[in-house]
Amino acid sequence: MLALSNHRDTLTTIASLAMFSRGLAPEFPEAAQQQLEAIQGPAQEDSPQIRDLTALPWCSIDNDDSKDLDQLTAIEPLSRREFRVFVAVADVDALVKKGSPIDQHAMHNTTSVYTSAHVFSMLPERLCTDLTSLSPHEDRLALIIEMAFSDDGILFESSIYRARVRNKIQLAYYAVSAWIEGKADLPSPAQAIAGMASQLKMQDELAQKLRVLRRAQGSLEFESFQPRAQFDGNRITDIRQQQHNRARQLIEEFMIATNTCTARFLTDQGSVSLRRVVRSPAHWPRIVEVAKMHGSTLPRHPDGKALATFLAKQHQLDPLRFPDLSLVIVKLMGAGEYSIEHPLEPPIGHFGLAVQDYMHSTAPNRRFPDLITLRLIKAALSGAEPPYTHTELHELARHCTNQEDAARRVERQMRKSEAALLLHPKIGQFFEALVTGCSEASTWVRILTPPAEGRLTGEQPDLKVGQTIRVRLTATSVERGFIDFVWAP
């Protein structure tokens, strides 16, 4: 039994064991540490192909505590109410070369694993939070995706090149969103930067147009259940559900547009690419049945627009239960995967985003597929041979899919352990709960305050998913992430 006096240490230990048991490495090997010690500072490179864009009004928008900053955004108006958007992606490859010890570790895990107590970063912390991060007030090398949009949000031109950039300010989702929605003032550091307010307004307005266009094409809007533990020092004090907001939508829309442009760029260059795909749902008949249970009719064959309309309707009718419906539909759609695509073959596409050309390219500090794409693009820009063979890319696609799934399982387990730790002193207390799953083997419920899921044990009446009931907490297991309730009439 682990000592529970220091919550952060307890959860970090559990997370490390969960990483190891699922084939992920929680620590960096000695060779990677030695390589890190030999790195003197951020990458320095002079080339006529590297433009100087340090004067642009760059900003980053991320979580409040994020330091591994992968991308910056900037916008400028053109004539006839058109806009040019710049997205800068950290040139991690400038310091982390293919085949180096740090790269080997990154290739093994393929992603950073985020838990509330500890972040198991894909790259050493000194790199991803400093030397390869697009940190404020520092000159950094970056890959630039420049996109021109019409006033109604139609992309009509894009280009990709290398540049040097300087982040003018690091902003946080909640603060920016509160300002956009008129609920708070713009943070004072942003107010001090001339033109930053108009920058953010223009970016938000364009992002909302892009969002409307995607929804018209059948992009699916989900609301996942993503509680995050809050700490006071080393002790958990609360768990709060992360809310999707306007600032998150801004970054999401710009990153989707960027990922589409990078995919098309590699296709135009005749290069094989590592795509992120979500296939047409194989379990569509079951999705049709779920919609029927909610009083809606879907076509017999997969139809993204019809599914998007159904989801939007349910979100409006029943926002409390919408995260649970989202989870059901996501499971029936099937998980995303990485796939190799050749320029002359039709793309598989991303059913959930309603786009045909899509890849992960905007987070090379956090995801290995993005680092692969960065290297492929840099090779294409310089006219060099691709850094990966077709055989290597096929194997990496399979490996990245498997490791990303393992990372999600670790993060999901840790959310359960965090909830079990917070609820442990409340055994015997009563809660209002939603029934989230029913089968012959078990019934699952989600309490609302704090947001946490657990199993319903003992005698119980016939229950239906979505039903609200009263439950009593009977047991928790922090190590296994188990929370047990009984029905309390």
C-alpha positions as CSV (number, residue, x, y, z in Angstrom):
1,M,0.0,0.0,0.0
2,L,1.4,3.4,-1.0
3,A,1.6,6.2,1.6
4,L,-1.0,8.8,0.8
5,S,0.5,11.8,2.7
6,N,2.1,13.3,-0.4
7,H,-0.5,13.0,-3.2
8,R,1.8,14.2,-6.0
9,D,4.6,11.7,-5.2
10,T,2.0,8.9,-4.8
11,L,0.4,9.6,-8.2
12,T,3.8,10.0,-9.9
13,T,4.8,6.6,-8.6
14,I,1.6,5.0,-9.8
15,A,1.9,6.8,-13.2
16,S,5.5,5.6,-13.6
17,L,4.4,2.0,-13.0
18,A,1.5,2.4,-15.4
19,M,3.9,3.7,-18.1
20,F,6.3,0.8,-17.6
21,S,3.5,-1.8,-17.7
22,R,2.3,-0.5,-21.0
23,G,5.6,-0.4,-22.8
24,L,6.4,3.3,-22.2
25,A,9.7,4.6,-20.7
26,P,9.1,6.9,-17.8
27,E,12.7,8.0,-17.6
28,F,15.4,9.0,-20.1
29,P,18.3,6.7,-20.7
30,E,21.9,7.7,-19.8
31,A,22.9,8.2,-23.4
32,A,20.1,10.8,-23.8
33,Q,21.2,12.6,-20.6
34,Q,24.7,12.8,-22.0
35,Q,23.5,14.2,-25.3
36,L,21.5,16.8,-23.4
37,E,24.5,17.9,-21.3
38,A,26.4,18.5,-24.5
39,I,23.8,20.9,-25.9
40,Q,25.0,24.5,-25.3
41,G,21.9,26.4,-26.2
42,P,19.1,26.9,-28.7
43,A,19.8,26.1,-32.3
44,Q,21.6,28.7,-34.3
45,E,21.6,28.5,-38.1
46,D,22.3,31.1,-40.8
47,S,20.9,30.5,-44.3
48,P,19.4,32.6,-47.0
49,Q,16.4,30.3,-46.8
50,I,15.7,31.2,-43.2
51,R,13.7,34.4,-43.1
52,D,13.6,36.9,-40.3
53,L,10.1,37.1,-39.0
54,T,10.9,38.2,-35.4
55,A,9.1,41.5,-35.9
56,L,5.7,39.9,-36.4
57,P,3.2,40.1,-33.5
58,W,3.6,36.5,-32.5
59,C,1.7,35.0,-29.5
60,S,1.1,31.6,-28.1
61,I,-2.1,30.4,-26.5
62,D,-2.0,27.3,-24.4
63,N,-2.8,25.9,-21.0
64,D,-2.0,28.1,-18.0
65,D,0.9,25.9,-16.9
66,S,2.2,24.9,-20.4
67,K,5.9,25.5,-21.1
68,D,6.4,23.2,-24.0
69,L,5.2,25.7,-26.6
70,D,5.0,24.2,-30.1
71,Q,3.3,26.9,-32.1
72,L,2.8,30.6,-32.5
73,T,0.1,32.5,-34.5
74,A,-0.1,35.9,-36.1
75,I,-2.5,37.5,-38.6
76,E,-2.5,40.5,-40.9
77,P,-5.3,42.0,-43.0
78,L,-4.9,42.1,-46.8
79,S,-6.9,44.0,-49.4
80,R,-10.5,43.2,-50.1
81,R,-11.1,42.0,-46.6
82,E,-8.8,39.0,-46.9
83,F,-6.4,37.8,-44.2
84,R,-3.0,36.2,-44.1
85,V,-2.4,33.9,-41.2
86,F,1.1,32.8,-40.0
87,V,1.6,29.7,-37.9
88,A,5.1,29.0,-36.6
89,V,6.0,25.5,-35.6
90,A,9.0,24.9,-33.4
91,D,12.0,23.5,-35.4
92,V,12.8,20.7,-32.9
93,D,14.8,18.9,-35.6
94,A,17.4,21.7,-35.5
95,L,18.6,20.3,-32.1
96,V,17.2,16.7,-32.1
97,K,18.7,14.9,-35.0
98,K,17.3,11.6,-36.4
99,G,18.9,8.6,-34.7
100,S,20.4,10.5,-31.8
101,P,19.8,9.1,-28.3
102,I,17.2,11.7,-27.5
103,D,15.5,11.0,-30.8
104,Q,15.5,7.2,-30.0
105,H,13.8,7.8,-26.7
106,A,11.2,10.1,-28.4
107,M,10.6,7.5,-31.1
108,H,10.1,4.8,-28.4
109,N,7.4,6.7,-26.4
110,T,6.2,8.8,-29.5
111,T,4.3,11.3,-27.3
112,S,4.4,13.2,-24.0
113,V,2.1,11.7,-21.4
114,Y,0.2,14.3,-19.3
115,T,-1.0,13.5,-15.8
116,S,-1.9,16.1,-13.2
117,A,0.9,15.1,-10.9
118,H,3.7,14.8,-13.4
119,V,4.4,15.2,-17.1
120,F,6.4,12.5,-18.8
121,S,7.7,14.6,-21.6
122,M,8.7,13.1,-24.9
123,L,11.8,15.3,-25.0
124,P,14.0,16.2,-21.9
125,E,12.5,19.1,-20.0
126,R,15.4,21.5,-20.7
127,L,14.6,21.1,-24.4
128,C,10.8,21.0,-24.7
129,T,10.2,23.8,-22.1
130,D,13.2,25.9,-23.1
131,L,15.7,25.3,-26.0
132,T,13.2,23.9,-28.5
133,S,10.1,25.7,-27.1
134,L,8.9,28.9,-28.7
135,S,9.4,30.7,-25.4
136,P,8.5,34.3,-24.9
137,H,11.1,36.9,-25.8
138,E,13.5,34.4,-27.3
139,D,14.6,34.0,-30.9
140,R,13.9,30.5,-32.2
141,L,14.0,28.6,-35.5
142,A,10.6,27.6,-36.8
143,L,8.8,26.2,-39.8
144,I,6.3,28.7,-41.1
145,I,2.9,27.8,-42.6
146,E,1.6,31.0,-44.3
147,M,-2.1,30.9,-45.3
148,A,-4.3,33.4,-47.1
149,F,-8.0,33.3,-46.4
150,S,-11.0,35.2,-48.0
151,D,-13.3,37.1,-45.8
152,D,-15.7,34.1,-45.6
153,G,-12.9,31.8,-44.5
154,I,-12.0,30.1,-47.7
155,L,-8.3,29.2,-48.0
156,F,-7.0,30.3,-51.4
157,E,-3.2,30.2,-51.0
158,S,-0.5,28.7,-48.7
159,S,3.2,28.4,-48.6
160,I,5.8,26.8,-46.2
161,Y,9.3,28.0,-45.4
162,R,11.8,28.3,-42.6
163,A,12.2,31.4,-40.4
164,R,13.4,32.9,-37.2
165,V,10.6,34.0,-34.8
166,R,10.2,35.6,-31.4
167,N,7.2,35.1,-29.2
168,K,5.9,38.4,-28.0
169,I,3.6,37.0,-25.3
170,Q,2.5,33.7,-23.8
171,L,-1.3,33.7,-23.2
172,A,-3.6,31.2,-21.6
173,Y,-6.9,29.7,-22.9
174,Y,-9.2,30.7,-20.1
175,A,-8.0,34.3,-19.9
176,V,-8.2,34.9,-23.6
177,S,-11.5,33.2,-23.9
178,A,-13.0,35.3,-21.0
179,W,-11.9,38.4,-22.8
180,I,-13.2,37.3,-26.2
181,E,-16.6,36.5,-24.6
182,G,-16.7,39.9,-22.8
183,K,-16.4,38.4,-19.3
184,A,-13.0,39.9,-18.3
185,D,-10.4,42.4,-19.4
186,L,-7.6,41.4,-21.7
187,P,-4.6,40.4,-19.5
188,S,-2.5,43.5,-18.8
189,P,0.7,42.1,-20.4
190,A,-1.3,41.7,-23.6
191,Q,-2.7,45.2,-23.3
192,A,0.8,46.5,-23.1
193,I,1.6,45.2,-26.6
194,A,0.5,47.5,-29.4
195,G,-2.0,45.9,-31.6
196,M,-2.3,42.6,-29.7
197,A,-6.0,43.1,-28.9
198,S,-6.8,43.5,-32.6
199,Q,-4.6,40.5,-33.4
200,L,-6.7,38.3,-31.1
201,K,-10.0,39.7,-32.4
202,M,-9.1,39.1,-36.0
203,Q,-7.8,35.6,-35.2
204,D,-11.0,34.7,-33.3
205,E,-13.3,36.0,-36.0
206,L,-11.5,34.0,-38.7
207,A,-11.4,30.9,-36.5
208,Q,-15.2,31.0,-36.0
209,K,-15.7,31.3,-39.8
210,L,-13.5,28.3,-40.3
211,R,-15.4,26.4,-37.6
212,V,-18.8,27.2,-39.3
213,L,-17.4,25.9,-42.7
214,R,-16.1,22.7,-41.2
215,R,-19.5,22.0,-39.5
216,A,-21.2,22.6,-42.8
217,Q,-19.0,19.9,-44.3
218,G,-19.9,17.5,-41.5
219,S,-17.2,18.0,-38.9
220,L,-18.3,16.4,-35.6
221,E,-18.4,18.4,-32.4
222,F,-17.7,16.3,-29.3
223,E,-17.4,17.2,-25.7
224,S,-15.1,14.7,-23.9
225,F,-15.0,14.0,-20.2
226,Q,-11.6,15.4,-19.2
227,P,-11.4,16.1,-15.5
228,R,-8.1,17.7,-14.3
229,A,-6.9,17.5,-10.7
230,Q,-6.1,20.8,-8.9
231,F,-3.2,20.8,-6.4
232,D,-2.3,23.0,-3.5
233,G,1.3,22.2,-3.1
234,N,1.5,18.4,-3.1
235,R,-2.1,17.7,-2.2
236,I,-5.1,17.4,-4.4
237,T,-7.8,19.9,-3.4
238,D,-10.3,19.5,-6.3
239,I,-11.1,18.0,-9.7
240,R,-12.5,20.2,-12.4
241,Q,-13.8,19.4,-15.9
242,Q,-11.8,21.2,-18.6
243,Q,-14.2,23.4,-20.6
244,H,-14.0,23.9,-24.4
245,N,-13.9,27.6,-25.1
246,R,-13.4,30.2,-27.8
247,A,-9.6,30.4,-27.3
248,R,-9.3,26.6,-27.6
249,Q,-11.5,26.8,-30.8
250,L,-9.2,29.5,-32.2
251,I,-6.1,27.3,-31.8
252,E,-8.0,24.2,-32.9
253,E,-9.2,25.8,-36.2
254,F,-5.8,27.2,-37.0
255,M,-4.0,24.0,-36.3
256,I,-6.5,22.0,-38.5
257,A,-5.9,24.4,-41.3
258,T,-2.2,24.1,-40.8
259,N,-2.2,20.3,-40.7
260,T,-4.2,20.3,-44.0
261,C,-1.7,22.6,-45.7
262,T,1.3,20.5,-44.6
263,A,-0.4,17.3,-45.9
264,R,-1.1,18.9,-49.3
265,F,2.4,20.4,-49.4
266,L,4.0,17.0,-49.2
267,T,1.6,15.5,-51.7
268,D,2.4,18.4,-54.1
269,Q,6.1,17.6,-53.6
270,G,5.5,14.0,-54.5
271,S,6.5,12.8,-51.0
272,V,5.0,10.0,-49.0
273,S,3.5,11.3,-45.8
274,L,2.4,10.1,-42.4
275,R,-1.3,11.0,-42.1
276,R,-3.6,11.0,-39.2
277,V,-6.8,9.3,-40.3
278,V,-10.2,8.3,-38.9
279,R,-11.9,5.9,-41.3
280,S,-15.6,5.8,-42.2
281,P,-17.3,4.2,-39.1
282,A,-17.5,0.4,-39.5
283,H,-20.1,0.4,-36.7
284,W,-22.4,2.9,-38.4
285,P,-25.6,0.7,-37.9
286,R,-25.0,0.9,-34.1
287,I,-24.6,4.7,-34.3
288,V,-27.9,4.7,-36.1
289,E,-29.5,2.8,-33.3
290,V,-28.0,5.2,-30.7
291,A,-29.5,8.1,-32.6
292,K,-32.9,6.4,-32.8
293,M,-32.8,5.9,-29.0
294,H,-32.6,9.7,-28.8
295,G,-35.5,10.3,-31.2
296,S,-33.4,11.0,-34.3
297,T,-33.1,9.2,-37.6
298,L,-29.7,8.8,-39.4
299,P,-29.2,7.5,-43.0
300,R,-28.3,3.8,-43.5
301,H,-24.8,4.6,-44.7
302,P,-22.2,6.8,-43.0
303,D,-23.1,10.5,-43.3
304,G,-20.9,13.0,-41.5
305,K,-23.3,15.9,-42.0
306,A,-26.3,14.0,-40.6
307,L,-24.3,12.8,-37.6
308,A,-23.0,16.3,-37.0
309,T,-26.6,17.6,-37.0
310,F,-27.7,15.0,-34.5
311,L,-24.8,15.7,-32.2
312,A,-25.4,19.5,-32.3
313,K,-29.1,18.9,-31.5
314,Q,-28.3,16.7,-28.5
315,H,-25.7,19.1,-27.2
316,Q,-28.4,21.8,-27.2
317,L,-31.1,19.6,-25.7
318,D,-29.1,17.8,-23.0
319,P,-25.6,19.4,-22.3
320,L,-25.3,17.6,-19.0
321,R,-25.3,14.2,-20.6
322,F,-23.6,15.2,-23.9
323,P,-20.1,14.1,-22.8
324,D,-21.4,10.6,-22.2
325,L,-23.1,10.5,-25.6
326,S,-19.9,11.8,-27.2
327,L,-17.9,9.0,-25.6
328,V,-20.4,6.4,-27.0
329,I,-20.2,7.8,-30.5
330,V,-16.4,8.1,-30.4
331,K,-16.0,4.5,-29.4
332,L,-18.4,3.3,-32.2
333,M,-16.5,5.4,-34.8
334,G,-13.2,3.8,-33.9
335,A,-9.9,5.3,-32.9
336,G,-7.8,7.4,-35.1
337,E,-4.6,5.9,-36.4
338,Y,-1.5,6.9,-38.3
339,S,-1.2,5.7,-41.9
340,I,1.2,6.2,-44.8
341,E,-0.2,7.8,-47.9
342,H,1.3,8.0,-51.3
343,P,0.8,11.1,-53.6
344,L,-1.0,9.1,-56.3
345,E,-3.3,7.2,-54.0
346,P,-6.7,8.7,-52.8
347,P,-6.5,9.9,-49.2
348,I,-8.4,8.0,-46.5
349,G,-9.3,11.3,-44.8
350,H,-10.5,12.1,-41.3
351,F,-14.2,11.4,-40.9
352,G,-14.5,13.3,-37.6
353,L,-13.0,16.5,-38.9
354,A,-14.6,16.2,-42.4
355,V,-11.3,16.7,-44.2
356,Q,-9.5,14.6,-46.7
357,D,-5.9,15.8,-46.3
358,Y,-4.8,15.8,-42.6
359,M,-1.7,15.0,-40.6
360,H,-0.2,15.9,-37.2
361,S,2.4,18.6,-37.8
362,T,2.0,21.3,-35.2
363,A,3.4,19.8,-32.0
364,P,6.9,18.4,-32.5
365,N,7.9,19.0,-28.9
366,R,5.0,16.6,-27.8
367,R,4.4,14.1,-30.6
368,F,6.8,12.1,-32.6
369,P,4.6,12.0,-35.8
370,D,4.9,15.8,-35.9
371,L,8.7,15.6,-35.7
372,I,8.7,13.1,-38.6
373,T,6.6,15.4,-40.6
374,L,8.8,18.4,-39.8
375,R,11.8,16.4,-41.1
376,L,10.0,15.4,-44.3
377,I,9.0,19.0,-45.0
378,K,12.5,20.3,-44.3
379,A,14.0,17.7,-46.7
380,A,11.5,18.7,-49.4
381,L,12.3,22.4,-48.9
382,S,16.0,21.8,-49.3
383,G,15.7,19.3,-52.2
384,A,17.3,16.5,-50.1
385,E,16.3,12.8,-50.0
386,P,13.5,12.0,-47.6
387,P,14.9,11.2,-44.1
388,Y,12.8,8.0,-43.8
389,T,12.3,5.1,-46.2
390,H,8.9,3.8,-47.0
391,T,9.5,0.7,-44.9
392,E,10.6,2.9,-41.9
393,L,7.4,5.0,-42.2
394,H,5.1,2.0,-42.4
395,E,6.7,0.6,-39.2
396,L,6.6,4.0,-37.5
397,A,2.9,4.5,-38.4
398,R,2.0,1.2,-36.6
399,H,4.3,2.0,-33.7
400,C,3.0,5.5,-33.2
401,T,-0.6,4.3,-33.2
402,N,0.1,1.6,-30.6
403,Q,2.1,3.9,-28.3
404,E,-0.4,6.7,-28.5
405,D,-3.1,4.3,-27.4
406,A,-0.9,3.2,-24.5
407,A,-0.4,6.8,-23.5
408,R,-4.1,7.4,-23.5
409,R,-4.7,4.4,-21.3
410,V,-2.1,5.7,-18.8
411,E,-3.7,9.1,-18.7
412,R,-7.2,7.6,-18.3
413,Q,-6.0,5.3,-15.4
414,M,-4.4,8.3,-13.7
415,R,-7.6,10.3,-13.9
416,K,-9.3,7.5,-12.0
417,S,-6.5,7.3,-9.5
418,E,-6.7,11.0,-8.9
419,A,-10.4,10.8,-8.3
420,A,-10.0,7.8,-6.0
421,L,-7.4,9.8,-3.9
422,L,-9.6,12.9,-3.6
423,L,-12.7,10.8,-2.7
424,H,-11.0,8.5,-0.3
425,P,-11.8,10.6,2.8
426,K,-15.5,10.8,1.6
427,I,-16.3,7.1,1.9
428,G,-19.9,6.8,3.2
429,Q,-21.0,10.1,1.8
430,F,-23.9,10.5,-0.7
431,F,-23.8,12.0,-4.2
432,E,-26.0,12.7,-7.2
433,A,-24.9,10.6,-10.2
434,L,-25.6,10.0,-13.8
435,V,-25.8,6.4,-15.1
436,T,-23.1,6.2,-17.9
437,G,-23.0,2.5,-18.7
438,C,-25.2,-0.6,-18.2
439,S,-24.4,-4.2,-19.1
440,E,-25.1,-7.6,-17.7
441,A,-21.7,-7.5,-15.9
442,S,-21.7,-4.0,-14.4
443,T,-23.2,-0.6,-14.1
444,W,-21.2,2.6,-14.3
445,V,-22.1,6.1,-12.9
446,R,-20.5,9.5,-12.9
447,I,-20.9,11.8,-10.0
448,L,-21.0,15.5,-10.8
449,T,-19.1,17.2,-7.9
450,P,-16.3,16.3,-8.1
451,P,-16.6,14.9,-11.7
452,A,-15.6,11.3,-11.2
453,E,-16.7,7.9,-12.6
454,G,-17.1,4.6,-10.7
455,R,-18.8,1.3,-10.6
456,L,-22.2,0.7,-9.0
457,T,-22.2,-2.5,-6.9
458,G,-24.8,-4.4,-4.9
459,E,-28.5,-4.5,-5.4
460,Q,-30.0,-2.0,-7.8
461,P,-33.2,-1.5,-9.8
462,D,-33.3,-1.6,-13.6
463,L,-31.4,1.5,-14.7
464,K,-31.0,3.2,-18.0
465,V,-28.0,5.2,-19.4
466,G,-28.6,8.9,-18.7
467,Q,-30.8,8.3,-15.6
468,T,-30.0,10.4,-12.5
469,I,-29.8,8.5,-9.3
470,R,-28.5,8.9,-5.7
471,V,-25.5,6.9,-4.7
472,R,-23.3,6.3,-1.7
473,L,-19.5,6.0,-1.9
474,T,-18.4,2.7,-0.4
475,A,-14.7,2.0,-1.4
476,T,-11.7,3.4,-3.3
477,S,-8.4,2.0,-4.6
478,V,-5.9,4.6,-5.5
479,E,-3.4,2.2,-6.9
480,R,-5.9,0.5,-9.3
481,G,-8.1,3.6,-9.8
482,F,-11.2,1.9,-8.6
483,I,-14.2,3.8,-7.1
484,D,-17.3,1.8,-5.9
485,F,-20.8,3.2,-5.2
486,V,-24.0,1.6,-4.1
487,W,-27.5,2.7,-5.1
488,A,-29.0,4.8,-2.3
489,P,-32.8,5.1,-2.7
